[in-house]
Amino acid sequence: RLKARDHGGARYLHSDAEVKWKKRDFAASEAAFKAALEAGRGDKATTLRLHFRLGLMLHEAGRYADAESEFAGVAKFEPGNIAALVWQGRAAADATRYAEARQAYDAALRLDKNHLVAMTDRVRCLIALGDLKAASPELDWLRERAPTDAWVRVLDGMVDVRKGSKAGLEDRSEEHSLNSSHTVMSYA
């Protein structure tokens, strides 16, 4: 019945893609997302939502370059979409393309300089690049705004490792694993 009420079947196909994704059948999910995109062609909101969800699925499947491309497309057609920019950066960072990740986080922060998730990911990227001088004031900023956030403690540990010290890193990592559900939810 849902398909009959759905113009072109985009909602039905999107639901099918989500179910297949939940079952971790990434290939079938991708095919259903692409079919939903074809069916929903012409509806900008539907198209952007489907590209974003497809990007999340591709990211979970470990296909970071493809995910980055989906998020970049969303950000191009909806320039104020901070979530798309943050996820574009995450996909690039997860593929160890930190310069590209930094550009995406910078774009997100130009839209909202106080976006905690974008700043947290940017600091993670700066540390990975070895740019501790740039990361330091931003990490201080994060400590002021989110002193109990597990990721802030993990970032402190990453700085310690970059500086050659492992003091306290184990405690921070354990604390992060205990509180990771909060972090995941804030990125979704």
Secondary structure as GFF3:
##gff-version 3
##sequence-region A 1 188
A	DSSP	alpha_helix	2	5	.	.	.	ID=ss1
A	DSSP	three_ten_helix	7	9	.	.	.	ID=ss2
A	DSSP	alpha_helix	10	22	.	.	.	ID=ss3
A	DSSP	alpha_helix	26	39	.	.	.	ID=ss4
A	DSSP	alpha_helix	44	60	.	.	.	ID=ss5
A	DSSP	alpha_helix	64	77	.	.	.	ID=ss6
A	DSSP	alpha_helix	82	94	.	.	.	ID=ss7
A	DSSP	alpha_helix	98	111	.	.	.	ID=ss8
A	DSSP	alpha_helix	116	129	.	.	.	ID=ss9
A	DSSP	alpha_helix	132	145	.	.	.	ID=ss10
A	DSSP	alpha_helix	150	162	.	.	.	ID=ss11
A	DSSP	alpha_helix	169	178	.	.	.	ID=ss12
A	DSSP	alpha_helix	180	187	.	.	.	ID=ss13
###
